[in-house]
């Protein structure tokens, strides 16, 4: 049917109300915008825009598609933000409390792997009996 690139370009035309303004916003030529919008219209078999002297006006199908692309691109932005937050784990401090057995036999390996992946995060491990660790958590 269509591709993501065509949807982005058509969405930009709808937002900016102009092929040339969409081209500037996307840093591509106005003819490239026209070609991609026409390609999307050909793929779906219906015009998305009425081309008028005052600029493009969404058809009913174009308005329907725009309502979906608005949500699609909002979700794409949300996804990128979530990825940035995950990738943003670049520096900081992580304090781990553990009882004796996991603290001595399991966590050193896990912490070592974590530090290989996130070398700028300072990790500290506190080993104590379970009751003492629970008390520290409760009063933090």
Legacy VTK file of the C-alpha trace (Angstrom):
# vtk DataFile Version 3.0
C-alpha trace
ASCII
DATASET POLYDATA
POINTS 140 float
0.000 0.000 0.000
2.170 2.863 1.235
5.475 3.334 2.913
6.412 5.213 6.041
8.354 7.829 4.087
5.318 8.696 1.969
3.184 8.921 5.091
5.710 11.310 6.696
5.762 13.553 3.665
1.979 13.604 3.247
1.630 14.298 6.962
4.015 17.251 6.649
1.952 18.674 3.775
-1.184 18.424 5.905
0.513 20.074 8.883
2.142 22.894 6.915
-0.719 23.390 4.457
1.721 23.657 1.593
3.932 21.438 -0.534
6.752 23.987 -0.494
6.599 24.544 3.297
6.601 20.790 3.833
9.634 20.536 1.549
11.495 23.152 3.588
10.557 21.452 6.880
11.739 18.077 5.553
14.830 19.482 3.792
13.837 18.015 0.445
12.736 19.574 -2.827
9.154 20.568 -3.520
9.018 18.234 -6.559
10.126 15.355 -4.299
7.231 16.140 -1.957
4.796 16.179 -4.867
6.133 12.873 -6.220
5.848 11.131 -2.842
2.329 12.426 -2.171
1.250 11.381 -5.665
2.831 7.961 -5.091
0.839 7.526 -1.879
-2.346 8.622 -3.618
-1.663 6.124 -6.408
-0.985 3.375 -3.873
-4.283 3.897 -2.065
-6.180 4.679 -5.265
-7.636 7.953 -4.073
-6.593 11.599 -3.787
-5.610 12.797 -0.331
-5.608 16.468 -1.193
-7.589 18.909 -3.299
-4.986 21.083 -4.928
-6.288 24.654 -4.901
-4.772 28.085 -5.492
-4.780 28.672 -1.744
-2.970 25.422 -1.140
-3.815 21.799 -0.559
-7.011 20.896 1.290
-7.476 17.418 2.724
-10.090 15.223 1.117
-12.224 13.063 3.409
-9.801 10.197 2.869
-6.865 12.551 3.437
-8.412 13.770 6.702
-8.936 10.188 7.832
-5.350 9.290 7.005
-4.125 12.451 8.750
-5.930 11.462 11.947
-4.049 8.153 11.831
-0.675 9.622 10.888
-0.980 12.120 13.734
-1.325 9.183 16.149
1.351 7.130 14.377
3.913 9.930 14.593
2.950 10.773 18.184
3.614 7.118 19.059
6.880 7.205 17.109
7.936 10.282 19.117
6.925 8.544 22.336
8.941 5.483 21.336
12.015 7.594 20.572
11.704 9.296 23.953
11.468 5.924 25.713
14.570 4.716 23.876
16.418 7.931 24.797
15.492 7.398 28.426
16.830 3.853 28.324
19.950 4.923 26.462
20.238 7.832 28.863
21.484 5.420 31.481
24.954 6.856 30.982
25.947 8.118 34.385
24.786 8.070 37.946
24.912 5.872 40.957
23.387 2.480 41.714
23.348 1.098 45.227
22.541 -2.572 45.693
21.778 -4.265 48.965
22.005 -8.013 49.218
22.072 -10.817 51.687
25.277 -12.815 51.986
24.891 -15.674 49.507
23.688 -13.699 46.449
25.959 -10.802 47.404
29.055 -12.979 47.413
28.318 -15.512 44.678
25.879 -14.031 42.139
25.983 -10.251 42.217
29.701 -9.741 41.566
29.288 -11.318 38.121
26.044 -9.424 37.429
27.563 -6.128 38.553
30.649 -6.774 36.427
28.487 -7.315 33.346
26.431 -4.237 34.181
29.584 -2.130 34.508
30.870 -3.354 31.149
27.641 -2.124 29.587
27.373 1.077 31.659
30.935 2.010 32.639
30.070 5.508 33.843
27.600 4.358 36.473
29.067 3.997 39.939
27.872 0.778 41.557
28.117 0.004 45.233
27.160 -3.265 46.864
26.219 -3.584 50.494
26.188 -7.132 51.853
24.444 -7.857 55.114
21.863 -10.223 56.525
18.409 -10.073 54.979
16.823 -8.318 57.921
19.401 -5.516 57.879
18.969 -5.000 54.114
15.187 -4.818 54.501
15.586 -2.223 57.238
17.785 -0.071 55.010
15.222 -0.245 52.211
12.364 0.680 54.526
14.083 3.806 55.803
15.508 5.181 52.556
LINES 1 141
140 0 1 2 3 4 5 6 7 8 9 10 11 12 13 14 15 16 17 18 19 20 21 22 23 24 25 26 27 28 29 30 31 32 33 34 35 36 37 38 39 40 41 42 43 44 45 46 47 48 49 50 51 52 53 54 55 56 57 58 59 60 61 62 63 64 65 66 67 68 69 70 71 72 73 74 75 76 77 78 79 80 81 82 83 84 85 86 87 88 89 90 91 92 93 94 95 96 97 98 99 100 101 102 103 104 105 106 107 108 109 110 111 112 113 114 115 116 117 118 119 120 121 122 123 124 125 126 127 128 129 130 131 132 133 134 135 136 137 138 139
